[in-house]
Every structure is written in structure tokens, then in C-alpha cells.
Amino acid sequence: MKRSAAALAASLMLGAATNALAQASAPANADPWEPANRFGFSIFMAVDRVVMRPAAKVYERVLPKVVRTGVHNMLVNLGEPVVGMNDVFQGRFKQAAKTTVRFVADSTVGVGGMIDVGAKTGLPHHDNGFDLTLGRYRVKSGPYVFLPILGPSSVRDLFGICVDSVIDPLHWVNYPGRTALGVSRTLVGGVDTRAVNDAAFEALISDATDPYATLRSVYLQNQQSKIDEGKPPTDQPLPDFDEEKPAPAPQPQAEAAPAPEAVTEAAGADVADAPALDKTAAARDRTLDRLF
């Protein structure tokens, strides 16, 4: 469900898809398994129409919005340990510390995560996973994959899902009800994601000339956007003030010599402007001192 959640969230971010986006193709060789992927997409859409969307509609009708918000916040909070670990893997230690503080605050003051205390105190949730960790270390995504249950993904992202499952404390810590919690988390998480993104997903699919190509394009763009967000900006080199520049070519003296009166007036102006020139030179020297 994680990959389908990412695709639906991506559709929410991008809004209504245009026909150009619908017909956009993946980069060269990004989808070599397209026939099999389209078959997986058809199964995915059939399951969505028969099971997921009706379940999401019932979920919205039965539970008040305040309860649904609490459930959504709790599901997000359960994933924070994996987010924090990947922050560490990426060397983003300050962000990892913020994620840890957010998780502790939401788990305690936030009543098990039902209340998003972190967002109210300047510690909003951010997505992270081992798929993004690999991407930020410039591991290529590999072929695009569309699985009937998980939805859009790639070889790299599927491997990231497996790693996240292994490092998730809720999976390897032994506690009563671990299996029941894991199953409930998956099922409720899928229904919650479908309900939250219902309008955006329906708009994305209904407006698309080719829904499969649209969802592929949105997913790949969204993943790359998340990966680029974690990269440090490129440092711009300082200008080389010591570089010698060629002297300008002499200009021909086309004009006649000025009258004596004009020369006198120009000399007076130069004397008057001398303090200003001195100030400009001093400012330039101070700037060079700060740079070097």
C-alpha cells in the first residue's frame, strides 16, 4: 500500500492532470516491462473499484472527520521511527533529532499519535524511506514496476520497501498483538489513504487520456522531487578578482580637442569628484578584505 499511497499523494500535490501530462512518456528504458505493468495496473484498478473505493466511502460516512484525522495521525506516527532511521542513513542528523522529538511528543502528549503535537510545535512530518536514501546516494531507480496491490514502484523502490520493513521496530520487536497490529495497520492505512486522496485520484484518472501513463509519470516525478529535496545546493565559486584582464584596445581620437574653457571645467569637476572616488576605492578594498 505504501507505493499506491505515494502515487495518490503525488496526485494531490500536482492537482488536476493536464492532457499533456497524461500523454507524457517515461524516460527512455524506464518502463521495459510495460505490457506486464499494464496488466498489473488493470488488476489494481479493478480491486480499487470493487474493494478500496467502496471501503473508503463507508469509512468516510461512518467515522466523523475528527476521528478519521486522529486515525490518520496515528498511522503517520507509527512510521516515524523508519523516517528517523533514514534521516540518519542520509547524514541528516539534525533532521533525525527533530523526527525523534516529534515521535516522542506525538506518542505521549499526542495520545499515541492521534494528536499531531509536532506540527503544532514546528516539527511537521516529512516523508522518508530507504528508497529515498538510495536515490540520494545516486542509485538508479531501475525499471518501472506496477504491482496489482502495491501500485506504482521501481526496482530500487521495491528494495527500499523491503529494507524499511526489516528495520521497522514494529516488525522485529516482540510484543503482544504484533501480528494483529501489523495487519490492522496495513488495511486501515490503505483505506485511510484512499479516502484522503479520493477526489484528487479520481480527477487524475478521469481527466487522463492514458491513466497508466499518467500515473507512471506522476509517480516518477514525485519520487525524483523527493530525492532532489535532500541534495545539498551546489556551491557557487567566488569570482576571481586577481585574474588579469586584457587591456582595452586604444580608441581612435575622432573628436577634435576641446576648447581651453572646457578643459578647465573638466579639471575642476575631477577635483570635485576626487573624494567620491576615494570612498569608492576604500569600499572596494574592504570588500576584498572580507572575501579573502
N, C-alpha and C positions, 0 to 999 in steps of 0.2 A: 504493500500500500504506500510505502514511502515515495516511490518514484511517481506513482499517479498523483500523490499529494503535491509533489513538486511541480508536476505539469499543470495541475489545477491552480496552484498558487501563481504560477507563471502567467497563466491566462488572466488572472485577476490583476496582476501588475501591468500587463500590456493592454488591457481593456479590450474593446471590440476589435477583432482582427479585420484587416482590410483584405480585399481580394488579392492584392499583390502579395501579402504575407501568406495567404492561403496557397498561392501557387509557387511560393519560394521553394527552391530545392535545397537539399543538404549539400555541404561541401563535397568536393569530388571524393569518391570512395568512402564516404561516411556511412552509407547505407547499402553495403553489398548484399545484405540478406533481406532486401525489401520484399520479395514475394512471401517469405515466411513471416516477416514482421507484419505485413498487411493482413495475413491470416490471423495472427495474434491480436491485431487491432480489432478485427471483426468480432472475435470472441469477447474481447474486452468491452466493446460497445453493447453486445448482446447481454452480457452479465450486468452492465450498468443499467440498461433499460428494464430488465426483468427484476433485478435484485437491489442494486445500490441506490438508484434514484428513488424508487418507491420507499425504501427503508429510510432514506434521508428525509422524504416528505413526511412520513409518520413521525420521525424523530423531531421535526420542527413543530408539528401540530401538538404532540403530546407534552413536550417539555417546554416550559417558559424560557424566554430568552436568557434570563439571569442564570438559570440552571445550565443551559447549553454553554453559556460563556464560562461558567465555573468548570464544567467538564473539559472544555477546550483548553483552558489554562492549566488544568491538572495534567492533561496529556502532554502539553508542551513542557511542563516542569519535569516530567519523567524522562524526557530526552536531554535535559541539561547536562548530566554527567558525561555523556558522549560528546556533546558540544565542547565542554571544557577540556576533555582529553585531546580533542583535535586542535583546540587552540594551542595546547602545549606542543603537540607534534609540529605545528607550524611556527613555533618560536614566538607566539604572541602571548607572552606571559602576563602582561597587564590585562589583556582581554580575558585570559583564563582565570585570573583572580576575580575579575568582575563577574564572570559566569558563576564562579563558586559562591561568591557572596549572594548573588541573585538566587541561586538554588537553595541556599540555606534560609534566606529570608522568606522565599515563597513557601518552602516546606514547613516552616514553623509559624511565623506570623501570618502567612497566607493560607493557613489551614490546609496543608498538604498540596498547595499549589492552586487551589480554587480561586484565590485572590491574587492577582498579579501585582504583588508588592514591588517587585523590581522595576516595573515600568513606571510606577508612581514615584520612585526614588531615583530616577535617572539611570537605571540599569535595564534597558529593554532587551528582549530576546533577539538573538541573531542565529541564523541557520549556519550549521557547520557539520561536517561529516568527513569520513575518510576519503570519500570520492573527491571532495574539495581539497583535502590535504594533498592527494596525489596530483590533482590538477595544478595546485600552487607550486608543486615541485616539478612542473612541466612534464608530467606523464601524459602521454597522448590518450585521448578518450577511447580510441579503438572503434570498431564498427558499432553502429547504432543498433539497439535491440529493443523490441517491443514484446513484452511478455503478457499473456492474457490476464494475469491477476495483478502483477506489479505495475504494468503500464510502461511508459517510455523510459529507456535507460541506455546504457552503453556497457561495453565490456569492462572498462575501468570503473564505472559507477556500480555495476553489479558486484565487483570485487570489494568496493568500498562498503556496500551494504553488509557483506559477509563479515568484514573486519569490525564494523560498528556493532554487529550482533554479538561478536565474540567478546568485545571489550565492555559491553553494556553491563553494569553491575546487576541489573535486574535479571539478567540471564545466567550469570555464573555464581551469584551469591545464593546460598541455600537458605530458604526461609519458607514458612508455611504458606501454602496457596500460591507458590511461584508460577505453576503451570496455568492456574485459573486466571491470575493477573495478566500473564503474557497473552493468553487468548483474548481476554476481555479488552486489553489494550489495543490489540490489532483490529478486532471487529469494531469496537466503538470508535477507534481512531479513523477507520475508513469511512464510517457513516458520518462522523463529525466533519471530516474534510469535504466529503461530497455535499453536505448540507451548507457549509460555509461558502463554498465556491460554486453553488448550483447555477446562479444567474450568469456568472462570468463564463463558466464552462459551456452552458447552453448557447450563449451568444457566440462563443468562439467556434463551436461545431456547426451551428446553423448557418452562420454567415460565410463559411468556408466552401470554396469550390471543391477542394480536396481535403477533407478533415484530417486524414492521415498525415499528409504533407504539412499541414498547418501545425498539428500537434508536435510533429517532429521538429519543425523549425522553432517553435516557441520553446520547447524543452531544451534544445541545444543552445539557443541564445541565452536562456535563463541560466543554465549551468555555467556558460562562459562568463556571463556577467558576475555571477557569484565568485568565480575564480579570480577574475581581474580585480575585484574589490579587495582582495587580500594581498595584492602585489604592491611593494613599495614604489613610490613615484621615482621616475628616472631623474638622477641629479643632473642639473644643467651646469656645464663648465663655466667658470668665470672668464670674462673677456681678458685677452692678453694685452695688457696696457704697454708691455715692453716691446711688443712686436714693431719692428721698424717698417714704416710705410714709405713707399717711393715718393720722392719729392714731386710735386705737380709740375707739369711741363710749363715753361715760360709762355706767357700770353703775349701776342704781338701788340705793340703800342700803336693802336689805331687812332686814338684820340689825340688831339693837339694838346700841348702843355697848357695848364690852367693859367689864368691871369695871376699876377702877383697878389692882387687882393684876395683871390680865392685860396691861394697857398697860405696866406696869413690867417684867414678864418679857419682853415682846416687844422693848422698848427695849434690854434687856440682851443679848438674842440678836443684835440688829442690830449692837451694838458688838462682840460676839464674832466675828461673821462679816465684819467690815469688812476684815481682812487678806486673807481669801479672795477677796472681791470685787475688791480692788485687784490681786491676782495675775491674776484672770481678765481684767480690763481691760488689764493690761500684755501678757498673751499675745495678746489680740485686736489690740492696736496693733502688735505685732511681726509678726503675720500679714499685716496690711495693708501694712506697710512692705515685706515680701518680694514681695508681689503687684504693688505699684506703685512 
